Amino acid sequence: MSGGHRLDGKAALVTGAASGIGRAIAEACAAAGCAVVLADLNGPGAGEAASAIVAAGGRAIGVAMDVTDEQQVEAGFDACTTAFGGIDIVVSNAGIQMVKPVQEFTFDEWRRMIGIHLDGAFLCTRAALRRMYAAGRGGCILYMGSVHSKEASALKAPYVSAKHALVGLAKAVAKEGGPQGVRTNVICPGFVKTPLVLAQIPELARRHGISEDEVVRTIMLKDTVDNVFTTVEDVAQTALFLAAFPTDALTGQSVVVSHGWHME
């Protein structure tokens, strides 16, 4: 569903697009008339998701991409410009999660978390800006933040740190990119029932000494207004709205999509 927002003639690249939020965003963009590159560490999964879009009448290709690898990022953006004539929209969505106290994280684990969420966002941003500036037609960069871009939870220090940092990156790029017609915004979902979130439940239950049902009720949905998970469709429609927004009035902002978990 495109929600009335159209992206005809545009080309987008979405990272972490083989499943979950990334796939839902790619599908929403394609349904709105956008050509889409689905980039994912799981290259075959990205290809399968792209094939499903093509089967539904859209334009899409899948590429394998480790967002922490400069060469793979550049190759993915080259694939977009080759296949679709340019790049107008980037959704930096790839991410992972680890749940443990700060003192138990190894430095390698910390660096991996920061690398995927923040370094990957930087590499995609740099690749996008170089091409958007050269083409002279502006563009839109969306970062997948989180309610944890605004507040913290225990046992998620590197994730919270990276998601906070994305807000700063988006603001800086909004200032730099504005004169060139490039907008940047951060989408900040609450808990979305994806494999990434579902995998946290047993570990959170063990760490907090509560049942898995209590994790959902007292941690994940505790501060929502309706005890409902945010959906991938909720996030995809927010991304579509931001990507299709017609002016630079909406840039450098963070849009929280959390059933009221966090309010500003």
C-alpha positions in Angstrom: 0.0 0.0 0.0 1.4 3.4 -0.9 -0.8 5.5 1.3 -1.3 8.0 -1.5 2.3 9.0 -1.6 4.0 8.5 -5.0 7.6 8.0 -5.9 7.3 7.6 -9.6 10.6 8.0 -11.5 12.7 7.7 -8.3 15.3 5.1 -7.4 15.9 3.9 -3.9 18.5 1.7 -2.1 17.4 0.0 1.2 19.9 -1.8 3.4 18.9 -4.7 5.5 16.2 -5.3 3.0 16.0 -9.1 2.8 13.4 -9.3 5.7 11.6 -7.3 8.4 11.4 -3.6 8.3 13.8 -3.2 5.4 11.8 -5.5 3.2 8.5 -3.8 4.1 10.0 -0.4 3.2 11.4 -1.7 -0.1 8.0 -3.1 -0.9 6.2 0.1 0.0 8.5 2.2 -2.1 8.1 -0.2 -5.1 4.3 0.0 -4.7 4.6 3.7 -4.9 6.3 3.6 -8.2 9.9 3.6 -7.1 12.7 1.4 -8.5 14.4 -0.3 -5.6 17.8 -1.9 -4.8 17.4 -4.3 -1.9 20.8 -4.6 -0.2 21.5 -7.2 2.5 24.3 -9.2 4.0 22.1 -12.1 3.0 22.5 -11.7 -0.8 20.2 -14.6 -1.8 17.5 -13.3 0.6 17.8 -9.8 -1.0 17.4 -11.4 -4.4 14.4 -13.4 -3.4 12.7 -10.3 -1.9 13.5 -8.3 -5.1 12.1 -11.1 -7.3 8.8 -10.9 -5.3 8.6 -7.2 -6.0 9.2 -7.8 -9.7 6.6 -10.6 -9.7 4.1 -8.0 -8.3 4.9 -5.6 -11.2 7.6 -3.5 -9.6 11.2 -2.8 -10.5 13.8 -4.2 -8.2 17.2 -5.9 -7.9 18.9 -7.5 -5.0 22.6 -7.1 -4.1 24.8 -8.6 -1.4 26.1 -5.8 0.9 28.1 -5.8 4.1 27.4 -2.2 5.1 30.8 -2.1 7.0 32.7 -2.8 3.8 33.6 0.2 1.8 33.9 -1.7 -1.5 30.6 -3.5 -1.1 28.8 -0.3 -0.3 30.2 1.5 -3.3 29.4 -1.5 -5.5 25.8 -1.5 -4.3 25.4 2.1 -5.1 27.0 1.6 -8.5 24.5 -1.2 -9.1 21.7 1.2 -8.4 22.9 4.0 -10.7 23.6 1.4 -13.4 20.3 -0.3 -13.2 18.0 2.7 -12.6 20.0 5.7 -13.7 20.7 7.3 -10.4 19.9 7.3 -6.7 17.2 9.5 -5.1 16.4 7.7 -1.8 18.5 5.8 0.7 17.2 4.0 3.7 20.0 3.0 6.1 18.3 0.2 7.9 20.8 -2.7 8.5 21.2 -3.6 12.1 21.8 -6.2 14.7 21.2 -6.5 18.5 23.1 -8.0 21.4 21.7 -7.9 24.9 24.0 -7.9 27.9 25.5 -5.6 30.6 28.2 -3.1 29.6 30.9 -5.0 31.5 30.2 -8.2 29.6 30.6 -6.8 26.1 33.8 -7.6 24.4 35.5 -4.7 22.5 35.0 -6.7 19.3 31.2 -7.0 20.1 31.0 -3.2 20.8 32.9 -2.4 17.6 30.6 -4.8 15.6 27.5 -3.1 16.9 28.8 0.4 16.3 30.2 -0.7 12.9 26.9 -2.0 11.5 24.7 0.7 12.9 26.8 3.8 12.7 29.8 3.1 10.4 27.4 1.5 7.9 25.2 4.6 8.0 28.2 6.8 7.3 29.4 4.7 4.4 26.0 4.7 2.8 25.6 8.4 3.4 29.0 9.2 1.8 28.2 7.0 -1.2 24.8 8.6 -1.5 25.9 12.2 -1.2 28.7 11.8 -3.7 26.2 10.6 -6.3 23.3 12.9 -5.4 25.6 16.0 -5.5 27.0 14.9 -8.8 23.6 14.4 -10.3 22.3 17.7 -9.0 18.8 16.5 -8.4 18.8 16.3 -4.6 17.6 13.3 -2.6 16.4 11.9 0.7 18.4 9.9 3.2 16.5 8.1 6.0 18.2 6.5 9.0 16.6 3.7 11.0 16.8 4.9 14.5 14.7 3.7 17.4 13.0 4.9 20.5 16.5 4.1 21.8 17.6 7.2 19.8 15.7 9.2 22.5 16.1 7.2 25.7 17.9 4.2 27.1 17.2 0.7 28.2 19.4 -1.5 30.3 21.5 -4.2 28.6 21.7 -2.4 25.3 24.5 0.1 25.6 26.1 -0.1 22.2 22.7 -0.2 20.4 21.5 2.9 22.4 24.8 4.7 21.7 24.7 4.0 18.0 21.0 5.0 17.7 21.6 8.2 19.5 24.5 9.0 17.2 22.4 8.5 14.1 20.3 11.6 15.2 23.5 13.7 15.3 24.6 12.3 11.9 21.2 13.1 10.4 21.3 16.7 11.7 24.8 17.3 10.4 24.0 15.9 7.0 20.8 17.9 6.9 22.8 21.1 7.4 25.4 20.1 4.7 22.9 18.6 2.2 20.2 21.3 2.4 21.8 23.6 -0.1 22.1 20.7 -2.5 18.5 19.6 -2.0 19.3 16.6 0.1 17.0 15.9 3.1 17.7 13.6 6.0 15.5 12.3 8.7 15.5 9.5 11.3 12.7 7.0 11.9 12.5 5.9 15.5 10.2 2.9 15.9 9.2 1.3 19.2 9.4 -2.5 19.5 8.5 -4.1 16.1 7.8 -7.8 16.1 10.6 -8.8 13.8 13.1 -11.7 14.3 15.6 -9.2 15.7 13.1 -8.3 18.5 11.7 -11.7 19.1 15.2 -13.1 19.6 15.7 -10.6 22.5 12.8 -11.9 24.5 14.4 -15.1 26.0 17.7 -13.3 26.8 15.8 -10.4 28.5 13.7 -12.9 30.4 16.9 -14.6 31.7 18.7 -11.4 32.5 15.8 -9.9 34.4 14.6 -13.1 36.0 11.1 -12.8 34.6 8.9 -14.8 32.2 8.9 -14.1 28.4 5.3 -13.0 28.7 6.4 -10.5 31.3 9.2 -9.2 29.1 6.6 -8.3 26.5 4.1 -6.8 29.0 6.5 -5.0 31.4 9.4 -4.1 29.2 8.5 -4.0 25.5 4.9 -2.7 25.6 4.9 -1.2 29.1 4.8 2.5 28.1 2.7 2.2 25.0 -0.8 3.7 25.0 -2.5 0.5 23.8 -0.2 -2.5 24.6 0.4 -3.0 20.8 3.6 -3.7 19.0 4.6 -1.3 16.2 4.3 -3.1 12.9 6.7 -3.2 9.9 3.8 -1.6 7.9 3.7 1.3 10.4 7.4 2.0 9.8 7.2 1.5 6.1 4.4 4.0 5.7 6.4 6.5 7.8 9.4 6.0 5.5 7.2 6.4 2.4 5.8 9.7 3.8 9.2 11.1 4.5 10.7 9.9 1.2 7.8 11.5 -0.7 7.7 14.8 1.2 7.9 17.5 -1.4 10.0 20.2 0.2 13.0 20.7 2.5 10.7 21.8 5.3 11.0 18.4 6.9 14.7 17.6 7.4 17.0 16.9 10.3 14.1 15.5 12.3 13.4 12.4 14.2 9.9 10.8 13.8 8.9 8.5 16.6 6.6 5.6 15.6 6.0 3.8 18.9 2.3 3.7 19.9 3.1 6.5 22.4 6.0 4.7 24.1 8.1 7.8 23.6 6.4 11.2 23.2 8.2 14.5 22.4 
